[in-house]
């Protein structure tokens, strides 16, 4: 276990703190861990949004049901997943909280 006993104080604005907390939460890290990783230039992985998890689950479901479905049912499910994905992508690209694409990994 690492022994972290030295503190560092950093002044940020209220908006910066909220953004840092949001980014930490997306990465499933507490704020200290997030800041440590960012400061040490370590890779920070975002946890997929719930909407993307739903699309992934739909793909798994489609894979499992594929042999029992008609071509039309398969096409409809794929079209729906494609539409859902594009809605999420375009929202995050154009309409993110502050318009900076942060949720798409940019």
C-alpha positions as CSV (number, residue, x, y, z in Angstrom):
1,X,0.0,0.0,0.0
2,X,1.3,3.4,-0.9
3,X,1.8,6.0,1.8
4,X,0.4,9.3,0.7
5,X,0.9,11.8,3.4
6,X,1.8,15.0,1.5
7,X,-1.1,17.3,0.4
8,X,-1.2,19.7,-2.5
9,X,-3.6,22.6,-2.4
10,X,-4.9,23.8,-5.8
11,X,-7.3,26.8,-6.2
12,X,-10.0,26.3,-8.9
13,X,-13.3,28.1,-9.7
14,X,-16.6,26.5,-8.7
15,X,-17.2,25.6,-12.3
16,X,-13.8,24.0,-12.7
17,X,-14.4,21.9,-9.5
18,X,-17.7,20.7,-10.8
19,X,-16.2,19.7,-14.1
20,X,-13.3,17.9,-12.4
21,X,-15.8,16.1,-10.2
22,X,-17.9,15.1,-13.2
23,X,-14.9,13.8,-15.1
24,X,-13.7,11.9,-12.1
25,X,-17.2,10.3,-11.7
26,X,-17.3,9.3,-15.4
27,X,-14.0,7.5,-14.8
28,X,-15.3,5.8,-11.6
29,X,-12.5,7.6,-9.6
30,X,-12.6,9.8,-6.6
31,X,-11.4,13.3,-7.2
32,X,-8.0,12.8,-5.7
33,X,-7.3,9.7,-7.8
34,X,-8.5,11.5,-10.9
35,X,-6.3,14.5,-10.3
36,X,-3.3,12.3,-9.5
37,X,-3.7,10.3,-12.7
38,X,-4.2,13.5,-14.8
39,X,-1.2,15.2,-13.2
40,X,1.0,12.1,-13.7
41,X,-0.2,11.8,-17.3
42,X,-1.6,8.4,-16.8
43,X,-4.4,7.0,-18.9
44,X,-7.9,7.8,-17.6
45,X,-10.7,5.6,-18.9
46,X,-14.3,6.8,-19.0
47,X,-17.1,4.5,-18.1
48,X,-19.5,4.2,-21.0
49,X,-22.8,6.1,-20.6
50,X,-25.9,4.2,-19.7
51,X,-27.3,4.8,-23.2
52,X,-24.3,3.2,-24.8
53,X,-24.6,0.2,-22.5
54,X,-28.2,-0.2,-23.6
55,X,-27.1,-0.3,-27.3
56,X,-24.4,-2.8,-26.4
57,X,-26.9,-5.0,-24.6
58,X,-29.1,-4.7,-27.7
59,X,-26.2,-6.0,-29.9
60,X,-25.7,-9.0,-27.6
61,X,-29.4,-9.7,-27.6
62,X,-29.5,-9.5,-31.4
63,X,-26.5,-11.9,-31.6
64,X,-28.3,-14.4,-29.4
65,X,-31.7,-14.1,-31.2
66,X,-30.3,-13.8,-34.7
67,X,-30.9,-17.5,-35.8
68,X,-34.6,-17.1,-34.8
69,X,-35.4,-13.8,-36.4
70,X,-36.6,-12.8,-39.8
71,X,-34.5,-10.6,-42.0
72,X,-37.0,-7.8,-41.5
73,X,-36.8,-8.1,-37.6
74,X,-33.0,-8.1,-37.8
75,X,-33.0,-5.0,-40.1
76,X,-35.4,-3.2,-37.8
77,X,-33.3,-3.9,-34.7
78,X,-30.1,-2.8,-36.4
79,X,-31.7,0.3,-37.7
80,X,-33.0,1.2,-34.2
81,X,-29.6,0.7,-32.6
82,X,-28.0,2.8,-35.4
83,X,-30.5,5.5,-34.8
84,X,-30.0,5.4,-31.0
85,X,-26.2,5.5,-31.4
86,X,-26.3,8.5,-33.8
87,X,-28.7,10.3,-31.5
88,X,-26.3,9.9,-28.6
89,X,-23.2,10.8,-30.7
90,X,-24.8,13.9,-32.1
91,X,-26.1,15.0,-28.8
92,X,-22.7,14.6,-27.2
93,X,-21.0,16.2,-30.2
94,X,-23.3,19.2,-30.4
95,X,-25.1,19.5,-27.2
96,X,-22.8,18.4,-24.4
97,X,-23.2,20.3,-21.1
98,X,-20.7,22.9,-22.3
99,X,-20.3,21.9,-25.9
100,X,-16.8,20.5,-25.7
101,X,-17.4,16.9,-26.6
102,X,-16.0,15.7,-23.3
103,X,-18.3,12.7,-23.2
104,X,-17.0,11.4,-26.6
105,X,-13.4,11.3,-25.4
106,X,-12.3,14.5,-27.1
